[in-house]
Every structure is written in structure tokens, then in C-alpha cells.
Amino acid sequence: MFKTTRLLATVIATALAIGPTVAETYEITVTSLLDEELLAPFVVTGVHNDPVIFSGDYVTAAGESQVLTGNTAFIVEAIGDDPVVVGRGIDGEPGYLIGPGSSVTVSLETEATALRIMAMVAPTLQEDTYVTGVVDVNAGDTRTIELDRYDIGYDEKRRTREWTGTSAARVEIVRR
């Protein structure tokens, strides 16, 4: 009886701490802050999907594909039925990149309480780099963050993520 009561109390306390899981709709705007480089299409999904993108100090095969080619299809496929959205620009060749100062807005309906945003930086000046960040959507109706830039060390054959700078892109998320 005591174990059952304690288990029930733990479940209730956890549910209260997490809060209700009601799907919310978010408008996500990504603006490139890069001076000369282009961003590839970006992915937005709940941080609970990070194991689809990251593995230890490196990225998964799906994450590597996005960082090296800009192709978001493998991440989207691996996430499956869970909410995910891809934002594409209109700049560069073949016309779906995000140029310096350009913005792209997408909508996502999800129960996630924190969102991951990730995009490849087109390899014109530096290869195998990407921008990413996490937004706690419970922190307010409008949230703005800047995405940091990372190198996955593919070309250097070290195969570890390494931070290379801040302020590569700005993300504004508005709860609708």
C-alpha cells in the first residue's frame, strides 16, 4: 500500500511539474546575421528529438547529412510523425538558401516546451559548419535568441562538435 501511494504521489507531482501537454502554435522567424555566407534550409522540432540529430560529441548520420549537404530530409524522416518544420529561403543557387539579412517565417504546432532550430551554413568560406540553438517556449509568448555556430570537424577528421562563434542567426518565436 505504501509503495502504491508513494508511486501515485510521484506520478502526480511529476505531472504537475511538467504541466499540461496542450499543443500550441508557434510562428518562428529565422534571420541570417551572416555577412557573406548563406544558410541552408533550417529544421525546427522539439528538443526531445535531439537524439535524432546529435550523438555524444558528434552528430548522427541524419545530422551529418544536414550539416554537410543542407538536406533536411533525413532528419525529417527520422523524426517521423512528431512535429517538425523546414524553413527554406529564396536566395543563392538553387534558390532555397537564406541570404545575409534575409528572414524566413514558418509555423509549427507542437506540445514541446523547448524547440531546437538547426541549419547548415553553406560551405563558401568554411566547410562543415552549422548554426543551432534551443528556445524555451514556456518562458513567454515571444522569445528571441541568437544561434551559435559550430564545426563538426568532418574535414579535420576529428568528428567532434566545436563551438566557433555566436550571433550567426536570430530566431524570434511567437506563440499564436
C-alpha positions in Angstrom: 0.0 0.0 0.0 2.8 2.4 1.0 4.7 1.8 -2.3 1.5 2.3 -4.4 0.7 5.6 -2.5 4.3 6.8 -2.9 4.3 5.9 -6.6 0.9 7.7 -7.2 2.2 10.8 -5.4 5.4 10.8 -7.5 3.3 10.5 -10.7 1.0 13.4 -9.7 4.0 15.6 -8.6 5.7 14.9 -12.0 2.6 15.7 -13.9 2.2 19.0 -12.0 5.8 19.9 -12.6 5.6 19.2 -16.3 2.3 20.9 -16.7 -0.4 20.1 -19.2 0.7 19.0 -22.7 -1.5 21.0 -24.9 -0.4 21.7 -28.5 0.5 25.3 -29.1 1.1 27.0 -32.5 4.3 29.0 -32.9 5.4 31.4 -35.6 9.2 31.0 -36.0 11.2 33.6 -37.9 14.9 32.9 -38.6 17.0 35.9 -39.8 20.6 35.4 -41.1 23.1 37.6 -39.3 26.0 36.3 -41.5 27.8 38.9 -43.5 28.8 36.9 -46.6 27.5 33.4 -46.2 24.2 31.7 -46.8 22.1 29.5 -44.5 20.7 26.3 -45.9 17.1 25.3 -45.0 16.5 25.1 -41.3 14.7 22.5 -39.2 12.6 23.3 -36.1 11.5 20.5 -33.8 11.1 19.7 -30.1 14.4 19.2 -28.2 13.2 15.7 -27.2 14.2 14.9 -30.8 17.8 15.8 -30.2 18.9 12.1 -30.3 17.8 12.1 -34.0 20.4 15.0 -34.6 23.1 14.5 -32.1 25.1 11.5 -30.8 27.6 12.2 -28.0 30.1 14.9 -29.1 29.2 14.4 -32.7 26.0 14.3 -34.9 24.0 11.3 -36.1 24.0 10.3 -39.7 20.9 12.4 -40.3 22.5 15.4 -38.6 25.7 14.9 -40.6 23.7 14.9 -43.8 22.1 18.2 -42.9 25.5 19.8 -41.9 27.4 18.6 -44.9 24.7 18.9 -47.7 21.9 21.1 -46.3 19.5 18.3 -46.9 16.9 18.2 -44.1 15.1 15.1 -45.4 16.9 12.5 -43.3 16.2 14.4 -40.1 12.6 14.9 -41.0 12.2 11.2 -41.9 13.9 10.1 -38.7 11.7 12.3 -36.6 8.7 10.6 -38.2 5.2 11.6 -37.0 6.4 14.1 -34.4 6.0 17.8 -35.3 8.9 19.2 -37.4 9.0 22.0 -39.9 11.6 23.1 -42.5 12.1 26.7 -43.5 13.5 27.5 -46.9 14.8 30.8 -48.3 14.8 32.2 -51.8 18.4 33.1 -52.2 21.5 31.5 -53.8 21.6 28.5 -56.1 19.3 26.6 -56.4 17.1 29.3 -54.8 16.2 27.9 -51.4 19.0 29.4 -49.2 18.7 32.2 -46.8 21.0 35.2 -47.7 22.6 37.7 -45.4 19.9 39.8 -43.6 17.1 37.7 -45.1 14.4 36.2 -42.9 12.1 33.1 -43.3 9.0 32.5 -41.2 7.3 29.1 -40.6 4.6 27.8 -38.3 4.7 24.8 -36.1 2.1 23.2 -33.9 3.6 21.1 -31.1 3.3 20.1 -27.5 7.1 20.6 -27.0 8.2 23.0 -24.3 11.5 23.7 -25.9 12.4 23.9 -29.6 15.6 23.1 -31.4 16.5 25.2 -34.5 19.3 24.0 -36.8 20.7 24.9 -40.2 23.8 24.3 -42.3 26.0 27.2 -43.2 26.7 27.0 -46.9 30.3 26.0 -47.3 31.5 29.1 -49.2 34.0 30.3 -46.6 34.2 27.4 -44.0 33.1 23.8 -44.5 31.1 21.5 -42.3 29.6 24.2 -40.0 26.0 24.8 -38.8 24.0 27.1 -36.5 21.8 25.9 -33.7 20.0 26.9 -30.6 17.2 26.0 -28.2 14.3 28.2 -27.3 12.2 27.6 -24.1 8.8 28.4 -25.4 7.3 28.3 -21.9 9.3 31.4 -20.9 6.9 33.8 -22.6 4.6 34.5 -25.6 7.5 36.0 -27.6 11.1 34.7 -27.3 14.2 35.9 -29.2 17.5 34.1 -29.3 20.7 34.1 -31.4 22.0 30.9 -32.8 25.6 29.8 -32.2 27.8 28.4 -34.9 29.5 25.0 -34.6 32.0 23.0 -36.7 31.5 19.2 -36.7 35.2 18.5 -37.6 34.4 16.4 -40.6 37.1 17.8 -42.8 39.6 17.8 -40.0 38.7 14.1 -39.3 38.2 14.8 -35.6 34.4 14.2 -35.8 33.5 16.3 -32.7 31.3 19.3 -32.4 33.2 22.5 -31.7 31.7 25.9 -30.9 33.1 28.6 -33.4 31.0 31.7 -32.6 27.8 33.5 -31.7 25.3 35.6 -33.4 25.1 33.7 -36.8 21.3 34.0 -36.9 18.4 35.5 -34.9 15.3 33.5 -34.1 12.0 35.0 -32.9 9.3 32.7 -31.8 5.7 34.0 -31.1 3.0 31.9 -29.6 -0.2 32.2 -31.6 
